[in-house]
Amino acid sequence: MVSLDHYGAAADPAARTLDQAARSALGSVRAEGLEPDAFGMSVIEAVCAGELTTDGAIAQIVAHYTA
């Protein structure tokens, strides 16, 4: 059985593309032997869930690491 949220994301091509992009980026990072920290993962998850835009994600990451 598939959750309604998962089904909705799968049915939305933009969400599916964003999820694929996030998985690809994470794969590239992990191939280098690195792992995003909890903050980075929360930002990625928020973008994939549609709770945060990519511009918002960039702003949060820059603010977090320059504070």
N, CA, C and O atoms as a Tinker XYZ file with bonds, in Angstrom:
   268  protein
     1  N      0.845000   -1.178000    0.000000    73     2
     2  CA     0.000000    0.000000    0.000000    64     1     3
     3  C      0.892000    1.244000    0.000000    63     2     4     5
     4  O      1.915000    1.284000    0.684000    81     3
     5  N      0.501000    2.236000   -0.759000    73     3     6
     6  CA     1.254000    3.478000   -0.896000    64     5     7
     7  C      0.506000    4.583000   -0.156000    63     6     8     9
     8  O     -0.711000    4.708000   -0.291000    81     7
     9  N      1.233000    5.389000    0.631000    73     7    10
    10  CA     0.593000    6.489000    1.341000    64     9    11
    11  C      0.096000    7.529000    0.349000    63    10    12    13
    12  O      0.588000    7.621000   -0.775000    81    11
    13  N     -0.878000    8.302000    0.777000    73    11    14
    14  CA    -1.439000    9.349000   -0.080000    64    13    15
    15  C     -0.372000   10.373000   -0.444000    63    14    16    17
    16  O     -0.314000   10.825000   -1.587000    81    15
    17  N      0.477000   10.745000    0.522000    73    15    18
    18  CA     1.547000   11.704000    0.237000    64    17    19
    19  C      2.508000   11.155000   -0.813000    63    18    20    21
    20  O      2.906000   11.871000   -1.732000    81    19
    21  N      2.875000    9.895000   -0.674000    73    19    22
    22  CA     3.783000    9.282000   -1.636000    64    21    23
    23  C      3.132000    9.197000   -3.016000    63    22    24    25
    24  O      3.779000    9.463000   -4.029000    81    23
    25  N      1.863000    8.829000   -3.054000    73    23    26
    26  CA     1.147000    8.747000   -4.322000    64    25    27
    27  C      1.078000   10.116000   -4.985000    63    26    28    29
    28  O      1.294000   10.234000   -6.191000    81    27
    29  N      0.779000   11.154000   -4.201000    73    27    30
    30  CA     0.697000   12.507000   -4.746000    64    29    31
    31  C      2.015000   12.950000   -5.338000    63    30    32    33
    32  O      2.048000   13.551000   -6.412000    81    31
    33  N      3.109000   12.656000   -4.639000    73    31    34
    34  CA     4.430000   13.025000   -5.151000    64    33    35
    35  C      4.754000   12.244000   -6.412000    63    34    36    37
    36  O      5.348000   12.782000   -7.346000    81    35
    37  N      4.366000   10.979000   -6.440000    73    35    38
    38  CA     4.646000   10.152000   -7.614000    64    37    39
    39  C      3.825000   10.602000   -8.810000    63    38    40    41
    40  O      4.273000   10.480000   -9.951000    81    39
    41  N      2.623000   11.122000   -8.562000    73    39    42
    42  CA     1.749000   11.545000   -9.646000    64    41    43
    43  C      2.141000   12.910000  -10.203000    63    42    44    45
    44  O      1.757000   13.254000  -11.320000    81    43
    45  N      2.902000   13.691000   -9.438000    73    43    46
    46  CA     3.295000   15.040000   -9.838000    64    45    47
    47  C      4.678000   14.984000  -10.491000    63    46    48    49
    48  O      5.669000   14.735000   -9.805000    81    47
    49  N      4.759000   15.210000  -11.806000    73    47    50
    50  CA     6.060000   15.110000  -12.486000    64    49    51
    51  C      7.116000   16.053000  -11.920000    63    50    52    53
    52  O      8.289000   15.686000  -11.857000    81    51
    53  N      6.726000   17.260000  -11.507000    73    51    54
    54  CA     7.705000   18.207000  -10.956000    64    53    55
    55  C      8.271000   17.674000   -9.645000    63    54    56    57
    56  O      9.475000   17.763000   -9.409000    81    55
    57  N      7.416000   17.123000   -8.796000    73    55    58
    58  CA     7.874000   16.561000   -7.529000    64    57    59
    59  C      8.770000   15.360000   -7.784000    63    58    60    61
    60  O      9.781000   15.179000   -7.106000    81    59
    61  N      8.401000   14.543000   -8.759000    73    59    62
    62  CA     9.189000   13.359000   -9.075000    64    61    63
    63  C     10.573000   13.781000   -9.583000    63    62    64    65
    64  O     11.581000   13.187000   -9.202000    81    63
    65  N     10.622000   14.795000  -10.434000    73    63    66
    66  CA    11.890000   15.292000  -10.966000    64    65    67
    67  C     12.758000   15.859000   -9.849000    63    66    68    69
    68  O     13.963000   15.613000   -9.811000    81    67
    69  N     12.148000   16.619000   -8.938000    73    67    70
    70  CA    12.884000   17.190000   -7.816000    64    69    71
    71  C     13.425000   16.089000   -6.923000    63    70    72    73
    72  O     14.571000   16.161000   -6.478000    81    71
    73  N     12.615000   15.069000   -6.654000    73    71    74
    74  CA    13.057000   13.946000   -5.835000    64    73    75
    75  C     14.216000   13.215000   -6.515000    63    74    76    77
    76  O     15.178000   12.832000   -5.850000    81    75
    77  N     14.133000   13.023000   -7.814000    73    75    78
    78  CA    15.211000   12.366000   -8.555000    64    77    79
    79  C     16.486000   13.206000   -8.508000    63    78    80    81
    80  O     17.582000   12.661000   -8.381000    81    79
    81  N     16.349000   14.518000   -8.610000    73    79    82
    82  CA    17.511000   15.409000   -8.546000    64    81    83
    83  C     18.161000   15.336000   -7.169000    63    82    84    85
    84  O     19.387000   15.307000   -7.054000    81    83
    85  N     17.331000   15.308000   -6.122000    73    83    86
    86  CA    17.869000   15.218000   -4.765000    64    85    87
    87  C     18.586000   13.889000   -4.564000    63    86    88    89
    88  O     19.668000   13.851000   -3.979000    81    87
    89  N     17.996000   12.802000   -5.043000    73    87    90
    90  CA    18.640000   11.484000   -4.914000    64    89    91
    91  C     19.966000   11.455000   -5.681000    63    90    92    93
    92  O     20.947000   10.891000   -5.198000    81    91
    93  N     19.997000   12.047000   -6.848000    73    91    94
    94  CA    21.213000   12.090000   -7.640000    64    93    95
    95  C     22.298000   12.900000   -6.929000    63    94    96    97
    96  O     23.455000   12.485000   -6.871000    81    95
    97  N     21.915000   14.052000   -6.392000    73    95    98
    98  CA    22.874000   14.898000   -5.675000    64    97    99
    99  C     23.419000   14.184000   -4.443000    63    98   100   101
   100  O     24.619000   14.226000   -4.171000    81    99
   101  N     22.526000   13.527000   -3.698000    73    99   102
   102  CA    22.976000   12.787000   -2.522000    64   101   103
   103  C     23.905000   11.648000   -2.916000    63   102   104   105
   104  O     24.892000   11.378000   -2.232000    81   103
   105  N     23.590000   10.987000   -4.010000    73   103   106
   106  CA    24.457000    9.918000   -4.498000    64   105   107
   107  C     25.843000   10.426000   -4.850000    63   106   108   109
   108  O     26.843000    9.772000   -4.555000    81   107
   109  N     25.905000   11.589000   -5.479000    73   107   110
   110  CA    27.198000   12.181000   -5.840000    64   109   111
   111  C     28.006000   12.537000   -4.599000    63   110   112   113
   112  O     29.209000   12.284000   -4.535000    81   111
   113  N     27.332000   13.126000   -3.616000    73   111   114
   114  CA    28.003000   13.496000   -2.366000    64   113   115
   115  C     28.526000   12.244000   -1.668000    63   114   116   117
   116  O     29.665000   12.213000   -1.201000    81   115
   117  N     27.692000   11.221000   -1.602000    73   115   118
   118  CA    28.080000    9.981000   -0.924000    64   117   119
   119  C     29.187000    9.247000   -1.677000    63   118   120   121
   120  O     30.010000    8.570000   -1.061000    81   119
   121  N     29.213000    9.376000   -2.994000    73   119   122
   122  CA    30.285000    8.754000   -3.783000    64   121   123
   123  C     31.640000    9.366000   -3.446000    63   122   124   125
   124  O     32.680000    8.725000   -3.604000    81   123
   125  N     31.616000   10.598000   -2.986000    73   123   126
   126  CA    32.844000   11.274000   -2.566000    64   125   127
   127  C     33.219000   10.930000   -1.128000    63   126   128   129
   128  O     34.217000   11.423000   -0.602000    81   127
   129  N     32.405000   10.074000   -0.496000    73   127   130
   130  CA    32.679000    9.675000    0.883000    64   129   131
   131  C     32.160000   10.655000    1.907000    63   130   132   133
   132  O     32.579000   10.626000    3.065000    81   131
   133  N     31.255000   11.519000    1.498000    73   131   134
   134  CA    30.692000   12.534000    2.394000    64   133   135
   135  C     29.232000   12.211000    2.701000    63   134   136   137
   136  O     28.597000   11.415000    2.010000    81   135
   137  N     28.721000   12.835000    3.736000    73   135   138
   138  CA    27.322000   12.655000    4.127000    64   137   139
   139  C     26.799000   14.004000    4.614000    63   138   140   141
   140  O     27.439000   14.644000    5.448000    81   139
   141  N     25.640000   14.449000    4.105000    73   139   142
   142  CA    25.074000   15.710000    4.591000    64   141   143
   143  C     24.758000   15.612000    6.085000    63   142   144   145
   144  O     24.392000   14.547000    6.581000    81   143
   145  N     24.901000   16.728000    6.791000    73   143   146
   146  CA    24.540000   16.730000    8.206000    64   145   147
   147  C     23.020000   16.797000    8.353000    63   146   148   149
   148  O     22.300000   16.901000    7.360000    81   147
   149  N     22.541000   16.738000    9.583000    73   147   150
   150  CA    21.096000   16.725000    9.838000    64   149   151
   151  C     20.418000   17.981000    9.303000    63   150   152   153
   152  O     19.305000   17.912000    8.783000    81   151
   153  N     21.085000   19.132000    9.429000    73   151   154
   154  CA    20.503000   20.373000    8.914000    64   153   155
   155  C     20.354000   20.304000    7.401000    63   154   156   157
   156  O     19.297000   20.635000    6.862000    81   155
   157  N     21.397000   19.880000    6.722000    73   155   158
   158  CA    21.350000   19.778000    5.269000    64   157   159
   159  C     20.260000   18.828000    4.792000    63   158   160   161
   160  O     19.545000   19.117000    3.832000    81   159
   161  N     20.139000   17.691000    5.474000    73   159   162
   162  CA    19.096000   16.728000    5.110000    64   161   163
   163  C     17.708000   17.311000    5.339000    63   162   164   165
   164  O     16.800000   17.073000    4.542000    81   163
   165  N     17.529000   18.077000    6.421000    73   163   166
   166  CA    16.211000   18.664000    6.680000    64   165   167
   167  C     15.837000   19.667000    5.597000    63   166   168   169
   168  O     14.668000   19.774000    5.229000    81   167
   169  N     16.816000   20.399000    5.088000    73   167   170
   170  CA    16.562000   21.359000    4.010000    64   169   171
   171  C     16.189000   20.609000    2.724000    63   170   172   173
   172  O     15.236000   20.979000    2.037000    81   171
   173  N     16.938000   19.568000    2.412000    73   171   174
   174  CA    16.640000   18.763000    1.220000    64   173   175
   175  C     15.235000   18.181000    1.312000    63   174   176   177
   176  O     14.468000   18.237000    0.351000    81   175
   177  N     14.906000   17.625000    2.466000    73   175   178
   178  CA    13.584000   17.021000    2.653000    64   177   179
   179  C     12.473000   18.066000    2.524000    63   178   180   181
   180  O     11.420000   17.780000    1.953000    81   179
   181  N     12.701000   19.280000    3.053000    73   179   182
   182  CA    11.696000   20.339000    2.961000    64   181   183
   183  C     11.475000   20.767000    1.509000    63   182   184   185
   184  O     10.343000   21.032000    1.104000    81   183
   185  N     12.537000   20.832000    0.737000    73   183   186
   186  CA    12.405000   21.188000   -0.678000    64   185   187
   187  C     11.628000   20.100000   -1.409000    63   186   188   189
   188  O     10.710000   20.396000   -2.174000    81   187
   189  N     11.990000   18.855000   -1.178000    73   187   190
   190  CA    11.315000   17.737000   -1.856000    64   189   191
   191  C      9.850000   17.641000   -1.468000    63   190   192   193
   192  O      9.025000   17.201000   -2.269000    81   191
   193  N      9.513000   18.050000   -0.240000    73   191   194
   194  CA     8.130000   18.009000    0.229000    64   193   195
   195  C      7.321000   19.217000   -0.245000    63   194   196   197
   196  O      6.113000   19.292000   -0.019000    81   195
   197  N      7.998000   20.161000   -0.905000    73   195   198
   198  CA     7.299000   21.354000   -1.375000    64   197   199
   199  C      7.085000   22.390000   -0.290000    63   198   200   201
   200  O      6.314000   23.332000   -0.476000    81   199
   201  N      7.755000   22.229000    0.839000    73   199   202
   202  CA     7.613000   23.153000    1.967000    64   201   203
   203  C      8.572000   24.331000    1.866000    63   202   204   205
   204  O      8.427000   25.315000    2.590000    81   203
   205  N      9.554000   24.234000    0.969000    73   203   206
   206  CA    10.590000   25.237000    0.838000    64   205   207
   207  C     11.014000   25.299000   -0.625000    63   206   208   209
   208  O     11.181000   24.265000   -1.270000    81   207
   209  N     11.186000   26.498000   -1.141000    73   207   210
   210  CA    11.670000   26.649000   -2.516000    64   209   211
   211  C     13.183000   26.445000   -2.547000    63   210   212   213
   212  O     13.842000   26.471000   -1.508000    81   211
   213  N     13.718000   26.247000   -3.729000    73   211   214
   214  CA    15.170000   26.110000   -3.825000    64   213   215
   215  C     15.865000   27.419000   -3.449000    63   214   216   217
   216  O     16.943000   27.397000   -2.854000    81   215
   217  N     15.261000   28.554000   -3.790000    73   215   218
   218  CA    15.834000   29.841000   -3.368000    64   217   219
   219  C     15.824000   29.964000   -1.847000    63   218   220   221
   220  O     16.781000   30.453000   -1.248000    81   219
   221  N     14.733000   29.515000   -1.231000    73   219   222
   222  CA    14.639000   29.531000    0.229000    64   221   223
   223  C     15.671000   28.607000    0.853000    63   222   224   225
   224  O     16.256000   28.927000    1.887000    81   223
   225  N     15.893000   27.463000    0.224000    73   223   226
   226  CA    16.885000   26.513000    0.725000    64   225   227
   227  C     18.281000   27.127000    0.679000    63   226   228   229
   228  O     19.051000   27.009000    1.632000    81   227
   229  N     18.597000   27.774000   -0.419000    73   227   230
   230  CA    19.908000   28.422000   -0.549000    64   229   231
   231  C     20.078000   29.476000    0.533000    63   230   232   233
   232  O     21.129000   29.554000    1.170000    81   231
   233  N     19.053000   30.281000    0.740000    73   231   234
   234  CA    19.122000   31.329000    1.761000    64   233   235
   235  C     19.329000   30.732000    3.152000    63   234   236   237
   236  O     20.130000   31.244000    3.934000    81   235
   237  N     18.613000   29.654000    3.464000    73   235   238
   238  CA    18.758000   29.019000    4.776000    64   237   239
   239  C     20.153000   28.436000    4.961000    63   238   240   241
   240  O     20.753000   28.573000    6.027000    81   239
   241  N     20.661000   27.792000    3.929000    73   239   242
   242  CA    21.985000   27.182000    4.027000    64   241   243
   243  C     23.072000   28.237000    4.181000    63   242   244   245
   244  O     23.968000   28.099000    5.015000    81   243
   245  N     22.989000   29.293000    3.373000    73   243   246
   246  CA    23.978000   30.380000    3.486000    64   245   247
   247  C     23.921000   31.012000    4.868000    63   246   248   249
   248  O     24.959000   31.244000    5.487000    81   247
   249  N     22.710000   31.294000    5.360000    73   247   250
   250  CA    22.566000   31.888000    6.684000    64   249   251
   251  C     23.100000   30.964000    7.769000    63   250   252   253
   252  O     23.752000   31.413000    8.712000    81   251
   253  N     22.825000   29.686000    7.633000    73   251   254
   254  CA    23.269000   28.714000    8.656000    64   253   255
   255  C     24.787000   28.629000    8.737000    63   254   256   257
   256  O     25.344000   28.591000    9.834000    81   255
   257  N     25.454000   28.600000    7.606000    73   255   258
   258  CA    26.882000   28.393000    7.606000    64   257   259
   259  C     27.702000   29.681000    7.655000    63   258   260   261
   260  O     28.927000   29.625000    7.766000    81   259
   261  N     27.047000   30.832000    7.575000    73   259   262
   262  CA    27.782000   32.085000    7.690000    64   261   263
   263  C     27.484000   32.805000    9.001000    63   262   264   265
   264  O     28.044000   33.865000    9.278000    81   263
   265  N     26.604000   32.224000    9.800000    73   263   266
   266  CA    26.235000   32.853000   11.092000    64   265   267
   267  C     27.313000   32.640000   12.128000    63   266   268
   268  O     27.176000   33.095000   13.264000    81   267
